[in-house]
C-alpha cells in the first residue's frame, strides 16, 4: 500500500450530497445508474455514473445521502459526462455498497 501525506489527503474534496434523480444507464458497458446529486450551494448539482445496480434500485436512491469526490475532472463514460465519483465499498463478489453518512448532514459537508 502506498502512503500519502496529509497535504495529499486535504486535496481530495470528499463531500456529502443528496441524490435528486436516479435512472438506468443502458449504454454503459456494465450495469449502472446515472445520478444527479445535490452537493449544496457551494458546489451545486453534479452527475455521476455508478455501478451499484446489484444492491440498489434507482427509485430507492432518490433522497438518500451519499459521499462523493467532487474535485476530479469530468470523465466521459459513453455518451454521459460523469462529474464526480460516488464512493462505495467493493464486496467479495465485486458488487458495490455505498459509503454514506450514518446520520443526515448538510449537503456539501466535507469529510475530514
N, C-alpha and C positions, 0 to 999 in steps of 0.2 A: 504494500500500500504506500502510495506517495504521500508525503506530508506537505501541508501548505502553511503559509504564515497567517497570522491573524489579519494582516492587511489584505491578503488574498480573499479571505472569507468575507471581510467587510465590503468587498466589491460586489458580492452577489446580493441582489435585491430579491430576497425571498419574502413575498407579501401574501396576505390573506385576501381572498376575494369571494364573492358570491356568484354562483352560476345563474345567469339570466336566461340562457337558452341552451338547449342541447338537441342535436339532431344527428341521425345516422350520416355516415360519410362513406357511401358505397364506392366511391372512386379510389379509396385508399387500398393499398396492397394487402394490409392486414385489417381485420375488423376494427373500426374506430368510430368515434363520435366527433362532431365539430361543436365546440363550446364557445359561448360568449360569456366572459367573466368580468364583473364589476370590481375593480381594484381601488375604488374610492376616487375622490375628486382630484387628487394629485396625479394619479396615473391614468385613470379612466377605464374604459372598457377595452378589453383585449380578447382576441380569439385564439383558440388552440385546438389542435387535433390530439385526441387522447385515445389510447388503445386500452380501454377499460370495459369492454363490452361483456366480458365473462361474468363479472360480479355486479354490474350496474345496468339499469335500463335508462334510456335517455330521459324519460319523463320523471324519474325519481331523482335526477341530478339537479333539476331546477330548484333554486332556493338553498342549496347546500353550500357551505363554505369549503373552499379548497385552498391549497397552498401552491403558489406558483413563482417561478423565477421570471421576473418581468423585464430584466435588462439584457437578455440575449438578443442578438439581431434577428429580425424576422427570417423564417425558413419556409421555403416553398415545399409543400407536400402535395404533389399532383397539381390540381387546379386551385388549391387552397393555400393561403398565406397564414402560417402559424406565427403568432406574435409573442407567445410566452410558452414556458414549459410548466405544465401542471405536474406536481410531484406525487409520486406514489412508490410503493414498495413491491418488488417482484417476489412472487411466491415460487415454490419449487417447481410448479407446473408451468411457469412462465407468465401466468396471469398477474395483473397489477391491482393492488389495493390502494386507494387514495390515501395520501398523507393529509390529515385535516386537523384543525384546532379542536381541542376537547370541548371547549365552551365557545359561544359566539364572541367574536372580536370585531372591531371596526374594520370595514373594507379598507385595504391599504396598510393595515398593521404590519410592521416589519418583524420578521423572525430574528431574534438576536441572541 
